[in-house]
């Protein structure tokens, strides 16, 4: 009988004031809203009974707090590469505001003025993937939407820009794994948010 292939679970943080308002939240360290905390606890219920060889979280408080409320704070390790995209001068802006200045702008193609390019975010995602693939067993990651979308694309061997096709809701759970062997990475679950109270 073959040993089970490892799975990397991706947990997006719960809502903050800016995720509710649609503002780009990169490095601004916002807390979860009360609803975000509630959904982080519900994410924890969704993960109950699952075991992980390693748990990593972004250092930003929205991810750390989601990790804590999901009951993994005591075992989680901080990984700076899990920080959200650096939006540079677009930090705090809504897409409509950016598009007024740059009508053809697309995050996953163009990146952010005075912030990160898709390639730079892809490099960080690749480092995370390298670390989790070195772990024997399942891994759980807590981070933010755009970084996790790029990570999903890079897991599959796509360019970072492929993340534009992988939408993620707050407090959602996704899973990256393998089909038959370690040379066949696949998405096993994406954007599961049935446990979230809207």
Order of alpha helices (4+ residues) and beta strands (2+ residues): beta-alpha-alpha-beta-alpha-beta-alpha-alpha-alpha-beta-alpha-beta-beta
